[in-house]
Amino acid sequence: MTSDILYLRLAQELAASIEQGLLRVGERLPGLRNLSRQKGVSVATAVAAYHYLETQGFIEARPRSGYYVRARASLEEPAQSQPAVQPTPVTGQAMVLRLVEASADPAIVQLGAALIDPALLPTRAIEQALVQAARHHRVRACGYEFSPGYAGLRRQLAKRMADTGCRVHPDEIIITNGCQEALTLALRVVTRPGDIVALESPTFYGLLQAVEALGLKALEIPTHPRTGLSLDALQLALEQWPVKACVVVPNFSNPLGYCMPDSQKKALVELTARYQVPLIEDDIYGDLAFDHQRPGCAKQFDRQGQVLYCSSLSKTLSPGLRLGWIVAGRYREQVAHQKFVTSLASATVTQLAVCELLESGRYDRHLRSLRNALAQGVSRMIETVGQYFPPGTRITRPGGGFVIWVELPEAADSFALSQQALRHGISIAPGPIFSASGKYRNFLRLSCAHQWNSRVEQAVATLGRLIQANLAGEL
Ligand SMILES: Cc1ncc(COP(=O)(O)O)c(C=O)c1O
């Protein structure tokens, strides 16, 4: 049996003992070496099992003391979304700019924008890599690196993709200014203004903004917080409407955080291929699995070149580098042309520096500690929401990424709440900005990529009080 299955088996066995009350809240679990001896597994497998249980909220690590069974927040998860499956022009995205502006203010506790606390980013390594790139490639760094971008970087990215089961040639990769540019180029190449695009519901607001800017109509597809986009609903939509593209974030989607099983990804690729609809895959959170098992991508199942794979290092290394890429399958030439006419090239020095960070293994080392920090941030946030938010609150429990989707009791108004919260120095992302048609008024998204401290905890407690006031009609 492979070690990745072994650790899950072990984790499931321990989870069952906790659920049956054989291991009680507050009880200390066996040390790693003891567990490995008792169960006849390696210490690495024991570590992975405990890590998995931690991300699922069953246990917690206490510094220099070991692992303990924790009280699980008893909050349920939201149900599968039920948008009206009807094409809609995107509206109401003006609020997003205010949210992004708030993210630049250090006085505000950032629970809104999906940004990683700079304390968790490898800023020193990035600085060194940039300086080195400028010094070692003094002349090259000052020139254009025209589309498709720096070959050394494209080789590194192709290697990383191969490690996750997706074989692409470096020449298939086009470097972009972040994932947002990759998504926009993909949409621009496969659609014309007025076309219909099928999307997860709720979905990432940047995608809705791209859809709005290109004059497209959004068709929101029901999506489950654990299993993801409903393929049955998508098939019905494809039968009913002349859909020109489908966009998904199958690994730790934003905001639901679901991770689609590989079998579903394969079925999704086959379904869209049957209807000859290009599939735009956004894999920006794929490197952030809390159990350190990198999920595969949908692109690996692409036999017809109809999947346009988009990603970036904004959620792992730094959003300021603006480094993304696209593997556009049979649309490669059109995308390369669009990239050229849109922005000519991406910054050269950044490409050189990131190539070095990938090649030297520093990126992977950083990822290992980042995943642990994010798993802890998500777990603390879920626990704290359970403590301070009103009865009837529901939350997602993602296995990766760093956002959670919170459903408040029906009467809550997350727009009013977000304005009130800003007055208290807290930013949140209100639910309606994740929908083309302004749904999800009683939902909000919380970003958990913080080094947890009393300031963040206080902000969640204040939010809890504001929600009670909102429900009582006082806001
Ligand atoms: C799902 C998703 N795609 C794309 C982006 C934009 O990424 P980038 O900053 O690389 O343009 C984000 C940022 O929040 C995101 O959450």
The ligand as an SDF file (V2000), in Angstrom:
LIG
                    3D

 16 16  0  0  0  0  0  0  0  0999 V2000
   -9.2910   31.7640   -8.0510 C   0  0  0  0  0  0  0  0  0  0  0  0
   -8.4100   32.9370   -8.3570 C   0  0  0  0  0  0  0  0  0  0  0  0
   -7.9460   33.1040   -9.6100 N   0  0  0  0  0  0  0  0  0  0  0  0
   -7.1660   34.1580   -9.9430 C   0  0  0  0  0  0  0  0  0  0  0  0
   -6.8080   35.1080   -9.0080 C   0  0  0  0  0  0  0  0  0  0  0  0
   -5.9620   36.2750   -9.4260 C   0  0  0  0  0  0  0  0  0  0  0  0
   -4.6250   35.8860   -9.3570 O   0  0  0  0  0  0  0  0  0  0  0  0
   -3.3980   36.8160   -9.7450 P   0  0  0  0  0  0  0  0  0  0  0  0
   -3.1360   37.7190   -8.5820 O   0  0  0  0  0  0  0  0  0  0  0  0
   -2.2920   35.8610  -10.0040 O   0  0  0  0  0  0  0  0  0  0  0  0
   -3.7630   37.5810  -10.9780 O   0  0  0  0  0  0  0  0  0  0  0  0
   -7.2610   34.9690   -7.6800 C   0  0  0  0  0  0  0  0  0  0  0  0
   -6.9120   35.9870   -6.6540 C   0  0  0  0  0  0  0  0  0  0  0  0
   -7.6180   36.1800   -5.6790 O   0  0  0  0  0  0  0  0  0  0  0  0
   -8.0810   33.8560   -7.3520 C   0  0  0  0  0  0  0  0  0  0  0  0
   -8.5430   33.6660   -6.1080 O   0  0  0  0  0  0  0  0  0  0  0  0
  1  2  1  0
  2  3  1  0
  2 15  2  0
  3  4  2  0
  4  5  1  0
  5  6  1  0
  5 12  2  0
  6  7  1  0
  7  8  1  0
  8  9  2  0
  8 10  1  0
  8 11  1  0
 12 13  1  0
 12 15  1  0
 13 14  2  0
 15 16  1  0
M  END
$$$$
